[in-house]
Amino acid sequence: MNVKWETENWNVSQANYWDEVREKFNIPENVIFHDATLRDGEQSPGVVFSKEDKINIAKQLDKLGIQRIEAGMPAVSQEDYEAIKEITKLGLKSKIFCFSRALQGDIEKAIDCGVDGVVIELTCGESRLRYLHPNWTVNDVIKQSVEAINFAKKNGLYVVYFPYDTTRANPTFLKELLTGVCAKSNPDAVAVVDTTGTIIPSAVGTLVRRVKEYTKGLPVEIHTHNDLGMGVANALAAVEAGAEVVHGCINGLGERCGNAAIEEIIVAAEALYGIDTGINTKLLKETCLMVEKISGVKLSFNKPIAGTAAYMKESGTGIQMANDHPLVTFPIGAEYVGASRELVLGKKSGKDSIKVKLKDMNIQLTDEKILDLLNQVKTMSAQVRRYLTDDEFKEMVKKAL
């Protein structure tokens, strides 16, 4: 079958590819992935990456095929500064960026680190401005932004202008800010930043189109947070509307409820939109588990892509089908993301579940013994309130032989 919605790697809804759906899209020819794990991800409460951690994660992201790595914020600490400098010397294929405030001192540190580009932040959200700079007008924000952008550009950096809290900015203020900044400077791209995860996908699309209009077609980057569970959906909605670069963090690390999980965006982009991401998806789970170990932030049991339950089945219904024809049961192939399927036995299992497990063990038993094993499995599962380990089941089988 030669269709985009059903391949050897996934089986998704055909509706994603209907002409009446896709004719509304303005997906860029090339979508770039910008990983912020080493900066925004480390802003997760309690997460601290050492210099060595940052170097190892950067190497893994490069191996994965991430096009841009945001290696940190050099102004945070001497160790961060040194880590970024070391990462730029690794000769990675990924472009190395760092994060800076709209201050010349910050940008000087970025220049000294040898990065390819800089993400320059300054808030445009009305509530933040009232608190941080109560006396500032839009002209004050434009002035500081322009000075920082022009200094960075003069020194050969690729500049992403990052007016954070974009989604909560006053619309009139945002229009004046972006038109003013672009009239007096020349950033290479501008980010739409949903700093607190407070926008819906349809609104993101409209905002991306407006920002492109205000900046006369500059590339737009999308940076979303997940406070209301919309991070991945909003990132994808921005791509639908023409955003060329997607920011995210491995495992959805980040402040509060985290950033959009970049591994989920990558798989959704390929399977649901037919976008060739250029990412080696077979390394996704490996990368997620590496970041889980280094960060100390445990993945949820049912986390998409890398969670324990993502390719696990306990229910007895259709277990043989799930084993023999996995893409009928699972939307994404386990091998495609570097995972493996797992059949577990528990309260919801059936006789077919026992048979599949016995077949894997190259053991044949009578129907009577299979039924007896099933009853034992259900009883034990109810007692321990979980599924059984393979070793526990093997002990049962051993006694049944």
Steps between C-alpha positions, in 0.01 A plus 500: 500500500662823384326763712639751747266412786584128509865405466736246650556748785151628583127460447322832557176667398451545128314823580836665573569482126163602357531782248237706681715482815839556342399780265484723809864426588803714423765252612855617416704294259761450772417483873794544739509362855657713772567309822504707820555217750835639616349841579125498543500134599746571780258761631286212626497532881779289647671417170870582482721396210874495553738609226561133417124431493444783254777379272368142503142608430617730219688211339188282522279772350745538214499122447120515496515755220360806681583794276545759775609463862444780748798426720413728789520856626864606550405779741354251753830370636865445415435126462219566249727736310776239488259220401367701207854585391598132511192393304581747222843336468363147451454539126136386514277510194231676705511879507576622853295784644490664840243708685560863595318792649483811284819627662833562334686322780301180446557513125873556548512174696313326217752633248787383718347151522518467121135411448331510159200691622335672791142507629446853636223532755299798617145480626205642312228358724292778652484354850876434513583846374283658768698309762854501355507840330199699622611824334595355161311587182506303178776732380718398795459132412573571133814700588652232721407223256649683201826577678545136600407361158724741312795428730460124453458530122805729477700222665388233255237316704178356366234676706166365617298780659311345790229736632390264772143480628395579142168327543398729787622821336254778424435461124555868426821504705627185323437645155676827589790310656565263210455757226723741692772243566506386137511858374817574699677162506524180306442188714525174310183360659241587760351261755140466608536409865219343703689544826220381728313262268183708477394491135298259285623350170267697273612824665867404459448468127344844480778652712774345284339645187477844664864490610609412147299799376649739758857385423455496120538124470787430739537134600291429809607269782253348744576445869220347705446392860270231627316648799160408356618194307510687168875520440535247218166589339590870499844435352343299218229762442776756454668278239165468320492879483854529365740499797837381373668411830358303794648527849461225758673297770566129532235341725318834520738632763464865598354736755174405675329248268784512251558586138354312208660155481716519190497122444120506482503791255748316278294181479174692452659711227603189308199276556214751513630761255735306273792733579851365445664623820850373428508351850621146569183394681648162592708687760206680664435262788872464567529878519195535725633240744841665503349838592274332757806350670709818493218735603357274768148582375316170455286448193134437564399135457285576195719773349473500117802365310720404796266407786497144634139444389532655151543160334363276772179296494330310782140471385421159358283636217689496171826400663598269213424778254710743703786252492477401133367824346606772746396801291137395535529555875781754528496820290878523482740211450721437801809442288449835328582683824754248629261327740367144523155356556422322822216266591438489872271273697254622759138527606384601150680216318329212320590151382653640180736709711624187677539318166706783350729506804540122494577510129778752569634255758469212250270311740175319421239423766151353500199730497428392856843608620476827301169580670650417838797732429262775396308471828827512694610809306172682566506409869859610552451821300203596716700429815811699403298767312722499191594285204735204550868499417631242255685328782179465703321345203792265430478372858130424446578318174781306666255366758249412228742284299 
